[in-house]
Amino acid sequence: MSAQFWKGALLSGLSIALGLAGGYWYASSGMDDASKATAEHSTAAQDGRKVLYWYDPMSPQQKFDKPGKSPFMDMELLPKYADEGADSTAISIDPSLTQNLGLRLATVTRGPLTNSLDVVGVLALNEREVAVVQARAGGFVERVYARAPGDVLKAGAPLVDLLIPDWAAAQEEFLALKNNGDAGLLAAARQRLQLLGMPTALISQVERSGKSRPVLTLSSPIGGVIQELDVRTGMTVAAGTNLARINGLSSVWLSLAVPESEAGSIAQGQAVEARLPAFPGEVLAGTVDAILPETNPDSRTLRVRVELPNPDGRLRPGLTAQVRLNRSTAQSVLWVSSEAVMRTGRRALVMLAEDGGRYRPVEVRLGPESSGRTVVTQGLTEGQQVVASGQFLLDSEASLKGLTAPTESKPTSTAAPVRDEADAQVTAIDAASVTLAHGPFETVGMPGMTMAYPLADPTVMAGIKAGDKVRVTVRQTDSGLVVERLEKLGGQP
C-alpha cells in the first residue's frame, strides 16, 4: 500500500508541474505574439527611429498610418522604418550570392535597330502579265489545237485555226488589183484588208504568194499558262469574241497577310526574303510591290503584294512561303535585351542594377521588338545595367516587400470603408458569424481561403444554409472584414 501511495503522489506531482509549465509557455508566447509590434514600436521610439507607415506582411502594398490589427488577417501590423533604406523601392543582394542566384546583366545600348517581320505568303499569278486572244473577224472554227486550261505554252504556240469568208473575197480583189498594176488602187485594197482585221504579216504573205488565205491561225502572244480556252471545233464566232486567256509566268506575285499592328512599318520597295518548302535551302529575293488598301475584317490583316522574278517558270501559283520583311531604323534608338523585360499586363518593368548589389524595379515604355531586342522609349538611359536572367527571383522578393505595387498609395486609415465581392461556399453558421470558403478579395488584397467572418446583420443569413454556394459582399472595418450581404447563386433550391 505504501508503494502505491507514493506512486500515485509522484504521478499527481508530475501532472501539476507539466500543467504549470505549459500554461506559463502558452501565456508567454501569446503575450509575445500580441505585443511584438507594440514592443518594437516602443523600442524604436526610445531609439529615435522614425516609422514611415505600418503594413500587413501578407498584403504589403496596403499601408496604414497607425499600428493595430490587420483588417485582412488576425495579426499585428508591422512598422516600416525610415532608416531601413533611403530608397524604399530597392532591394539588396549580397554580391557573393549573385552567381548562385543565376543573375545575369545586360547593358542598355543605343544605336540603329535592324529588325524583321516574319509572315506567311502564298504565290499567285502576276495579273499584269495577261494576254487575251480574240477573233479579229466573224468566221468558223476549223481546228482547235490540243490545248486545255492549265497548259503551259511558249510564245507563238498555235491555238485555233479560224476560217473567215469575208477575207477570201477581199484578198481576191487585192490580188486582181496587184496584177492590174494600179498603185493607187492597190494601196486602197491593202488598207481595206487591214480594216477587216487581217494581220500585216498575212497581207504580206498573200501578196508574195499570189494566193488567197482565208484561214487564220491564232497563236499565243506570250509564253505562260492557259487560264481560259472558250472555243471548240465547228463553232461560229463573231468579231471580238474572246477565245483564250493566257497569263505570263516570267514573274509571280507573293501575297502576304501582315498584322494590322505592323502596317505602319511596311513600305513599298522594301526588301523581302522568301523561303519555299518546295525548294529547301534556297532564299528568293524580292521587293514589296504594293500595299493593298483593304484589310481582312476576320483576321485583322493587311494584304501586301511582293513581286518575285520567275525566269525558269518553276514558281507556280498556290505554293506557300515563309517570308521575312527586313526593316531598319535610320535613327538611333535605345534598346535592351527582350528577356530583361517583365510584363505585368498593365505595364512593363526591368530590374535596374545599381552599385553595392542593389536592384530597383523601373517602369519602362517599350517600342518595337525584333531578334531578341526591344526598343525602350522611356525609363532608361544608355549604359545602365539591367538584369536579363534571374530577374523574376528579384521581382518576387520585391513584391513581398511591397516594392512593385502598381501605384504608390498614401497611408490609409484602418477605418476606411472598403468593400469587395467574391464567390464562396458556406461551410458553417452560428448566431453571429459565418464560415466561408471563398475566392480572393482583390480590392482588400486578401487571397482565397476558408475563414469565419462576423455578420453585419444576422438577417443576411435568411434562407442560407451550410453547403450553399453564394456571392458574398464584405466591408472592411477597424476590427476586420464583416459580411454585409449573402446572395445564393442561381440553380440552387
Secondary structure, DSSP 8 states (H G I E B T S, - for coil): -HHHHHHHHHHHHHHHHHHHHHHHHHHHHHHHHHHHHHHHHHHHHHHT--EEEEEETTEEEEEESS-SB-SSSSSB-EEEEGGG-S-TT-EE--GGGTTTTT-EEEE-EEE--EEEEEEEEEEEE-TTSEEEEE-SS-EEEEEE-S--TT-EE-TT-EEEEEE-HHHHHHHHHHHHHHHHT-HHHHHHHHHHHHHTT--HHHHHHHHHH-S---EEEEE-SSSEEEEEE---TT-EE-TT-EEEEEEE-SEEEEEEEEEGGGGGG--TT-EEEEE-TTSTT--EEEEEEEEEEEEETTTTEEEEEEEEE-TTS---TT-EEEEEEEEE-SS-EEEEEGGG-EE-SS-EEEEEEETTTEEEEEEEEEEEEETTEEEEEES--TT-EEEEESHHHHHHHHHHTT-S-SS----B-TT---EEEEEEEEEEE-SSEEEEEE--BTTTTB-SEEEEEEBS-GGGGTT--TT-EEEEEEEEETTEEEEEEEEE-TT--
